[in-house]
């Protein structure tokens, strides 16, 4: 194995460790905080999430990717973008500070004014980290990035738990966010060998902005439509109801992110190598789709069947309205990685030009779904959310079918065995668990039995994905 290939492989492992670890830390600490804080606390943060996300996207302006993609990137490039990011960070914070009153009036929630003024500081902090992260990414030093992210997630979580226990309410989430970002910024400065020089190179800026601005526009659209449900729910309904929706979304995002991470680190490098060989490409896509179904359907069916004991055991009865939302939104979990698989294929095929077009079509569908459902409550809104994702999958797979004979319908047919087996396994486990009165015992025994039955049935039906997962784990462990 060449030095570069080995370094890249190890980098992918550390990148996966980073994502898995930080996700698990956030999940566990999130459960602890959810048991202490109230749903409306999360709803208040959800109301302003889009303003923070858009501001951070504008600060980045696509420069992170531009720096990573550029060949022979130099100190002038890094320093120019570093100072530009900080200037933009201060400007955007000023705009948010001044506009906080308007945002509070829009939601008819005065407390948001002070929250925005404080949490907006996070934009300035993040602006100092973009170039450092790009530098480490260019050097394929994902180990340092992973350690920094994991340590910062722990520090932010510890501070958050302390504040929650001491009655800080929504301010717990505000200060937790700032502490985590500040920790990342400080650690990047300590462990990163690059330091800025007092330089602003106009030619370098024009070159990088020309590339990054296109990504920024696409990113802003994605952020807006990703958060549009939070805006609608926050405006029309109560902060408490937005909190329920946010919590259900957080639960479903965990398996989505984990499986997408596996697909990203394992399948894309292979896909690029065989992209001109249609038979091999189709085989790889089929394997990716089947692996996705094998991993996700047991989780999806578990979230649907055991939603009530999961909510009651993990975050208590005050979150009970989250149950039905979690059951509905869980249906959407499978389509996120499937869309990713099909988009990955187009990217490897060199058709990244289709990305923006596909996003625009899906954004129109999102608007239509919201207009049709928003008057009828959170449940119809959630159903519309799932339907948009379902249609988005078929839109993406339509272009896949134009290159290889593997349509969206074919992909769903490949998923059917895993859906049926997981439904049977989870259904039996759930039926048996109902004999217990304790929700905790129901959850432990039911999920345990369901997974056991799923494993046995998968072994009996000779699902190849069992072997692939064993090989994947073995390969990851043997890399040092």
C-alpha positions as CSV (number, residue, x, y, z in Angstrom):
1,X,0.0,0.0,0.0
2,X,1.4,3.4,-1.0
3,X,2.0,6.0,1.7
4,X,-0.7,8.3,0.3
5,X,-3.2,5.5,0.1
6,X,-2.4,4.3,3.6
7,X,-2.7,7.8,4.9
8,X,-6.0,8.3,3.2
9,X,-7.4,5.0,4.5
10,X,-6.3,5.8,8.1
11,X,-7.9,9.3,7.6
12,X,-11.2,7.7,6.6
13,X,-11.1,5.5,9.7
14,X,-10.4,8.6,11.9
15,X,-13.2,10.5,10.1
16,X,-15.6,7.7,10.9
17,X,-14.4,7.5,14.5
18,X,-15.0,11.3,14.7
19,X,-18.6,11.1,13.4
20,X,-19.6,8.0,15.4
21,X,-18.1,9.2,18.6
22,X,-19.4,12.8,18.5
23,X,-22.8,11.5,17.5
24,X,-23.0,9.1,20.4
25,X,-21.7,11.7,22.9
26,X,-24.3,14.2,21.7
27,X,-27.0,11.5,21.8
28,X,-26.2,10.4,25.4
29,X,-25.8,13.9,26.7
30,X,-28.9,15.0,24.8
31,X,-30.9,12.4,26.6
32,X,-29.6,13.6,29.9
33,X,-30.5,17.2,29.1
34,X,-33.9,16.3,27.7
35,X,-34.8,14.6,31.0
36,X,-34.0,17.9,32.8
37,X,-35.0,20.6,30.4
38,X,-38.5,21.2,29.0
39,X,-39.7,20.7,25.4
40,X,-40.2,24.5,24.9
41,X,-36.5,25.1,25.7
42,X,-35.6,23.0,22.6
43,X,-38.3,24.7,20.7
44,X,-36.9,28.2,21.3
45,X,-33.5,27.1,20.0
46,X,-35.2,25.5,17.0
47,X,-36.9,28.8,16.1
48,X,-33.5,30.5,15.6
49,X,-31.6,27.5,14.1
50,X,-32.1,28.7,10.6
51,X,-30.6,32.2,11.2
52,X,-27.5,30.7,12.8
53,X,-27.1,28.1,10.1
54,X,-27.4,30.7,7.3
55,X,-25.0,33.0,9.0
56,X,-22.4,30.2,9.4
57,X,-22.9,29.2,5.8
58,X,-22.3,32.8,4.7
59,X,-19.1,33.0,6.9
60,X,-17.8,29.8,5.2
61,X,-19.0,31.0,1.7
62,X,-17.8,27.7,0.3
63,X,-14.2,28.6,1.2
64,X,-13.6,25.4,3.3
65,X,-14.2,23.2,0.2
66,X,-12.4,25.6,-2.1
67,X,-9.3,25.5,0.1
68,X,-9.4,21.7,0.3
69,X,-10.0,21.3,-3.5
70,X,-7.3,23.8,-4.6
71,X,-4.0,22.3,-5.8
72,X,-0.9,23.9,-4.4
73,X,-2.8,25.9,-1.8
74,X,-0.4,28.3,0.0
75,X,-0.1,30.5,3.0
76,X,-1.5,33.5,1.1
77,X,-4.7,31.5,0.4
78,X,-5.1,30.4,4.0
79,X,-4.4,33.9,5.5
80,X,-6.6,35.7,3.0
81,X,-9.6,33.5,3.8
82,X,-8.9,33.5,7.5
83,X,-9.2,37.3,7.8
84,X,-12.1,37.5,5.4
85,X,-14.1,34.9,7.4
86,X,-13.5,36.8,10.7
87,X,-14.7,40.1,9.1
88,X,-17.8,38.5,7.7
89,X,-18.4,36.8,11.1
90,X,-18.4,40.1,12.9
91,X,-20.7,41.7,10.3
92,X,-23.2,38.9,10.4
93,X,-23.2,38.9,14.2
94,X,-23.9,42.7,14.1
95,X,-26.8,42.0,11.7
96,X,-28.2,39.3,13.9
97,X,-27.8,41.5,17.0
98,X,-29.7,44.4,15.4
99,X,-32.3,42.1,13.9
100,X,-32.9,40.1,17.1
101,X,-35.9,42.3,17.9
102,X,-37.5,41.7,14.5
103,X,-37.0,37.9,14.9
104,X,-38.6,38.1,18.4
105,X,-41.5,40.0,17.0
106,X,-41.9,37.5,14.1
107,X,-42.3,34.6,16.5
108,X,-44.1,36.7,19.1
109,X,-41.5,35.4,21.6
110,X,-39.6,38.3,23.3
111,X,-37.1,36.0,25.1
112,X,-35.6,35.2,21.7
113,X,-34.0,38.7,21.5
114,X,-31.5,38.0,24.3
115,X,-30.9,34.4,23.2
116,X,-30.0,35.6,19.7
117,X,-27.6,38.3,21.0
118,X,-25.7,35.7,23.1
119,X,-25.7,32.6,20.9
120,X,-24.9,34.8,17.9
121,X,-21.3,35.1,19.3
122,X,-20.9,31.5,18.1
123,X,-20.8,32.8,14.5
124,X,-17.6,34.8,15.3
125,X,-16.0,31.8,17.1
126,X,-16.8,29.5,14.2
127,X,-15.3,32.0,11.7
128,X,-11.9,31.5,13.3
129,X,-12.0,27.7,12.8
130,X,-12.8,27.3,9.1
131,X,-9.3,27.7,7.7
132,X,-7.7,25.6,10.5
133,X,-10.1,22.8,9.7
134,X,-9.4,23.1,6.0
135,X,-5.6,23.0,6.6
136,X,-5.9,19.8,8.6
137,X,-8.3,18.3,6.1
138,X,-5.8,19.1,3.3
139,X,-3.1,17.3,5.3
140,X,-5.4,14.4,5.8
141,X,-4.9,14.8,9.5
142,X,-8.4,13.6,10.5
143,X,-6.9,12.2,13.8
144,X,-6.3,15.6,15.2
145,X,-9.7,16.8,14.0
146,X,-11.4,13.8,15.6
147,X,-9.7,14.3,19.0
148,X,-10.6,18.0,19.0
149,X,-14.2,17.3,18.1
150,X,-14.6,14.5,20.6
151,X,-13.0,16.5,23.5
152,X,-15.1,19.6,22.6
153,X,-18.3,17.6,22.5
154,X,-17.5,16.2,26.0
155,X,-16.6,19.6,27.4
156,X,-19.8,21.2,26.0
157,X,-21.9,18.3,27.3
158,X,-20.4,18.5,30.8
159,X,-21.1,22.3,31.0
160,X,-24.6,21.7,29.6
161,X,-25.5,19.1,32.2
162,X,-24.1,21.3,35.0
163,X,-26.2,24.3,33.9
164,X,-29.3,22.2,33.4
165,X,-29.1,20.7,36.8
166,X,-28.7,24.2,38.3
167,X,-31.9,25.5,36.6
168,X,-30.6,27.5,33.6
169,X,-33.3,26.3,31.3
170,X,-32.9,27.3,27.7
171,X,-29.7,29.1,28.5
172,X,-28.2,25.6,29.0
173,X,-28.4,25.0,25.3
174,X,-27.1,28.4,24.5
175,X,-23.9,28.2,26.6
176,X,-23.4,24.5,25.7
177,X,-23.2,25.5,22.0
178,X,-20.7,28.4,22.8
179,X,-18.5,26.3,25.0
180,X,-18.3,23.5,22.4
181,X,-17.4,25.9,19.6
182,X,-14.9,27.8,21.8
183,X,-13.2,24.6,22.8
184,X,-12.8,23.6,19.1
185,X,-11.4,27.0,18.3
186,X,-8.9,26.9,21.1
187,X,-7.8,23.4,20.5
188,X,-7.3,24.0,16.8
189,X,-5.0,26.9,17.6
190,X,-3.0,24.8,20.0
191,X,-2.7,21.6,17.9
192,X,-2.6,23.1,14.4
193,X,0.9,24.1,13.1
194,X,-0.5,26.7,10.7
195,X,-0.8,30.3,11.9
196,X,-2.1,33.2,9.9
197,X,0.1,36.0,8.4
198,X,-1.2,39.5,8.0
199,X,-1.9,39.1,4.3
200,X,-4.9,39.7,2.0
201,X,-4.3,38.5,-1.5
202,X,-7.0,39.9,-3.9
203,X,-6.1,37.4,-6.7
204,X,-6.3,34.5,-4.3
205,X,-9.6,35.7,-2.9
206,X,-11.1,36.0,-6.4
207,X,-10.0,32.5,-7.4
208,X,-11.3,30.9,-4.2
209,X,-14.5,32.9,-4.1
210,X,-15.3,32.0,-7.8
211,X,-15.3,28.3,-6.7
212,X,-16.8,28.7,-3.3
213,X,-19.6,31.0,-4.1
214,X,-21.4,28.4,-6.3
215,X,-21.2,25.9,-3.4
216,X,-22.5,28.7,-1.0
217,X,-25.6,29.2,-3.1
218,X,-26.4,25.5,-3.1
219,X,-25.6,25.3,0.6
220,X,-27.9,28.2,1.5
221,X,-30.8,26.6,-0.4
222,X,-30.2,23.3,1.4
223,X,-30.0,25.0,4.8
224,X,-33.2,27.1,4.2
225,X,-35.3,24.1,3.1
226,X,-33.8,21.9,5.8
227,X,-35.0,24.3,8.4
228,X,-38.2,25.5,6.9
229,X,-40.3,23.1,8.9
230,X,-38.8,24.6,12.1
231,X,-39.8,28.1,10.9
232,X,-43.4,27.0,10.1
233,X,-43.9,25.1,13.3
234,X,-42.3,27.8,15.4
235,X,-44.4,30.5,13.8
236,X,-47.8,28.7,13.7
237,X,-47.6,26.5,16.7
238,X,-46.1,26.7,20.2
239,X,-42.4,26.4,21.1
240,X,-43.3,23.3,23.1
241,X,-44.7,21.6,19.9
242,X,-41.5,22.6,18.0
243,X,-39.6,20.9,20.8
244,X,-41.4,17.7,20.2
245,X,-40.8,17.8,16.5
246,X,-37.1,18.6,17.0
247,X,-36.6,15.7,19.5
248,X,-38.2,13.2,17.1
249,X,-36.0,14.5,14.3
250,X,-32.9,14.1,16.5
251,X,-33.8,10.5,17.2
252,X,-34.2,9.6,13.5
253,X,-31.0,11.4,12.4
254,X,-28.8,9.1,14.4
255,X,-29.2,5.9,12.2
256,X,-29.4,8.1,9.1
257,X,-26.0,9.6,9.9
258,X,-24.3,6.4,11.0
259,X,-25.3,4.5,7.8
260,X,-24.5,7.4,5.5
261,X,-21.0,7.6,7.2
262,X,-20.4,4.0,6.4
263,X,-21.5,4.4,2.8
264,X,-19.4,7.5,2.4
265,X,-16.2,6.0,3.7
266,X,-16.6,2.6,2.1
267,X,-18.4,2.8,-1.2
268,X,-17.5,6.1,-2.8
269,X,-13.8,5.4,-3.3
270,X,-14.6,2.1,-5.0
271,X,-17.4,3.7,-7.1
272,X,-15.0,6.2,-8.5
273,X,-12.6,3.4,-9.7
274,X,-15.3,1.4,-11.5
275,X,-17.6,4.2,-12.7
276,X,-16.9,3.3,-16.4
277,X,-17.9,-0.4,-16.0
278,X,-21.7,-0.5,-15.8
279,X,-22.0,-4.0,-14.6
280,X,-19.6,-3.4,-11.7
281,X,-21.3,-0.1,-10.9
282,X,-24.7,-1.7,-10.8
283,X,-23.4,-4.5,-8.6
284,X,-21.9,-1.9,-6.2
285,X,-25.1,0.1,-6.0
286,X,-27.2,-3.0,-5.4
287,X,-24.8,-4.0,-2.6
288,X,-25.0,-0.5,-1.1
289,X,-28.8,-0.5,-1.3
290,X,-29.1,-3.9,0.3
291,X,-26.6,-3.1,3.0
292,X,-28.6,0.1,3.8
293,X,-31.8,-1.9,4.1
294,X,-30.2,-4.7,6.2
295,X,-28.8,-2.1,8.7
296,X,-31.7,0.3,8.8
297,X,-34.9,-1.7,8.7
298,X,-34.4,-3.3,12.1
299,X,-33.8,0.2,13.5
300,X,-36.8,1.7,11.7
301,X,-39.2,-1.1,12.8
302,X,-37.8,-0.9,16.4
303,X,-38.4,2.9,16.5
304,X,-42.0,2.4,15.2
305,X,-42.9,-0.5,17.5
306,X,-41.1,0.6,20.6
307,X,-41.5,4.4,20.2
308,X,-43.5,4.8,23.4
309,X,-41.2,2.8,25.8
310,X,-38.1,4.5,24.2
311,X,-39.5,8.0,24.9
312,X,-40.8,7.1,28.4
313,X,-37.6,5.4,29.5
314,X,-35.1,7.7,27.9
315,X,-36.6,11.2,28.2
316,X,-39.7,10.7,30.5
317,X,-43.4,11.3,30.0
318,X,-43.2,15.0,29.4
319,X,-42.0,14.1,25.9
320,X,-44.9,11.7,25.3
321,X,-46.4,13.7,22.3
322,X,-43.1,12.9,20.5
323,X,-44.1,9.3,20.2
324,X,-46.4,9.6,17.2
325,X,-44.1,12.0,15.5
326,X,-41.1,9.6,15.9
327,X,-43.2,6.8,14.5
328,X,-44.1,8.8,11.4
329,X,-40.6,10.4,10.8
330,X,-39.0,7.0,11.2
331,X,-40.5,6.0,7.9
332,X,-38.3,8.6,6.3
333,X,-35.0,7.2,7.6
334,X,-34.5,4.7,4.8
335,X,-34.8,7.4,2.1
336,X,-32.0,9.6,3.3
337,X,-29.1,7.2,2.6
338,X,-30.9,5.9,-0.6
339,X,-30.9,9.5,-1.9
340,X,-27.2,9.7,-0.9
341,X,-26.3,6.5,-2.8
342,X,-28.0,7.8,-6.0
343,X,-26.4,11.3,-5.7
344,X,-23.0,9.7,-5.0
345,X,-23.3,7.8,-8.3
346,X,-24.1,11.0,-10.2
347,X,-21.1,12.7,-8.5
348,X,-18.8,9.9,-9.4
349,X,-20.2,10.1,-13.0
350,X,-19.2,13.7,-13.1
351,X,-22.8,15.0,-13.1
352,X,-22.5,17.3,-10.1
353,X,-24.4,19.9,-12.3
354,X,-27.5,17.9,-11.6
355,X,-27.2,18.5,-7.8
356,X,-28.7,22.0,-7.8
357,X,-31.4,21.1,-10.3
358,X,-32.5,18.1,-8.2
359,X,-32.4,20.2,-5.0
360,X,-34.6,22.8,-6.6
361,X,-37.2,20.2,-7.6
362,X,-37.2,18.7,-4.1
363,X,-37.5,22.2,-2.6
364,X,-40.6,22.9,-4.7
365,X,-42.1,19.6,-3.4
366,X,-41.3,20.7,0.2
367,X,-43.2,24.0,-0.3
368,X,-46.2,22.2,-1.8
369,X,-46.3,19.7,1.1
370,X,-46.1,22.5,3.7
371,X,-48.9,24.5,2.0
372,X,-51.1,21.5,1.9
373,X,-50.5,20.3,5.4
374,X,-49.6,23.2,7.8
375,X,-53.2,24.0,8.7
376,X,-53.9,20.5,10.0
377,X,-51.3,20.1,12.7
378,X,-47.9,18.4,13.3
379,X,-49.0,14.9,12.3
380,X,-50.0,15.9,8.7
381,X,-46.9,18.1,8.5
382,X,-44.8,15.1,9.5
383,X,-46.5,12.9,6.9
384,X,-45.8,15.5,4.2
385,X,-42.2,15.5,5.3
386,X,-41.9,11.8,4.7
387,X,-43.7,11.9,1.4
388,X,-41.3,14.6,0.1
389,X,-38.3,12.4,1.0
390,X,-40.0,9.4,-0.7
391,X,-40.5,11.4,-3.9
392,X,-37.0,12.9,-3.6
393,X,-35.6,9.3,-3.7
394,X,-37.5,8.5,-6.9
395,X,-36.3,11.8,-8.5
396,X,-32.7,11.0,-7.7
397,X,-33.0,7.4,-8.8
398,X,-34.6,8.5,-12.1
399,X,-31.2,9.9,-13.2
400,X,-29.4,6.8,-12.0
401,X,-31.7,4.7,-14.3
402,X,-30.7,6.8,-17.2
403,X,-27.1,5.5,-16.9
404,X,-27.5,2.0,-15.6
405,X,-30.5,-0.4,-15.5
406,X,-31.3,0.1,-11.8
407,X,-34.5,2.1,-11.2
408,X,-36.0,3.3,-8.0
409,X,-38.6,0.5,-8.2
410,X,-35.8,-2.0,-8.6
411,X,-34.1,-0.6,-5.5
412,X,-37.3,-0.9,-3.5
413,X,-37.7,-4.5,-4.6
414,X,-34.2,-5.2,-3.3
415,X,-35.2,-3.7,0.0
416,X,-38.3,-5.8,0.4
417,X,-36.8,-8.9,2.0
418,X,-35.1,-6.8,4.8
419,X,-38.4,-4.9,5.5
420,X,-40.4,-8.1,5.8
421,X,-37.8,-9.9,8.0
422,X,-37.3,-7.0,10.3
423,X,-41.1,-6.4,10.6
424,X,-41.6,-10.1,11.5
425,X,-38.7,-10.1,14.0
426,X,-39.7,-6.8,15.6
427,X,-43.4,-7.7,15.7
428,X,-42.7,-11.0,17.5
429,X,-40.3,-9.3,20.0
430,X,-42.8,-6.5,20.7
431,X,-45.7,-9.0,21.2
432,X,-43.6,-11.0,23.7
433,X,-42.5,-7.8,25.5
434,X,-46.1,-6.8,26.1
435,X,-46.3,-9.3,29.0
436,X,-44.2,-7.0,31.1
437,X,-45.6,-3.9,32.8
438,X,-42.3,-2.1,33.1
439,X,-41.4,0.0,30.0
440,X,-37.7,-0.5,30.7
441,X,-38.0,-4.3,30.7
442,X,-40.3,-4.1,27.7
443,X,-37.6,-2.2,25.8
444,X,-34.7,-4.4,26.9
445,X,-36.4,-7.8,26.3
446,X,-38.3,-6.7,23.2
447,X,-35.4,-5.2,21.4
448,X,-33.1,-8.0,22.4
449,X,-35.5,-10.7,21.2
450,X,-36.2,-8.7,18.0
451,X,-32.5,-8.4,17.2
452,X,-31.9,-12.1,18.0
453,X,-34.7,-13.2,15.7
454,X,-33.5,-10.9,13.0
455,X,-30.0,-12.3,13.1
456,X,-31.3,-15.9,13.0
457,X,-33.7,-15.3,10.1
458,X,-30.9,-13.4,8.2
459,X,-28.6,-16.3,8.8
460,X,-31.2,-18.8,7.7
461,X,-32.0,-16.8,4.6
462,X,-28.3,-16.4,3.9
463,X,-28.3,-12.6,3.7
464,X,-24.8,-11.7,2.3
465,X,-24.8,-8.5,4.2
466,X,-24.0,-10.4,7.4
467,X,-20.6,-11.5,5.9
468,X,-20.0,-8.0,4.5
469,X,-20.5,-6.3,7.9
470,X,-18.1,-8.8,9.5
471,X,-15.5,-8.1,6.8
472,X,-16.0,-4.4,7.2
473,X,-15.5,-4.5,11.0
474,X,-12.4,-6.8,10.5
475,X,-10.9,-4.4,8.0
476,X,-11.5,-1.4,10.2
477,X,-10.0,-3.0,13.2
478,X,-6.8,-4.2,11.4
479,X,-5.9,-0.7,10.2
480,X,-3.7,1.2,12.7
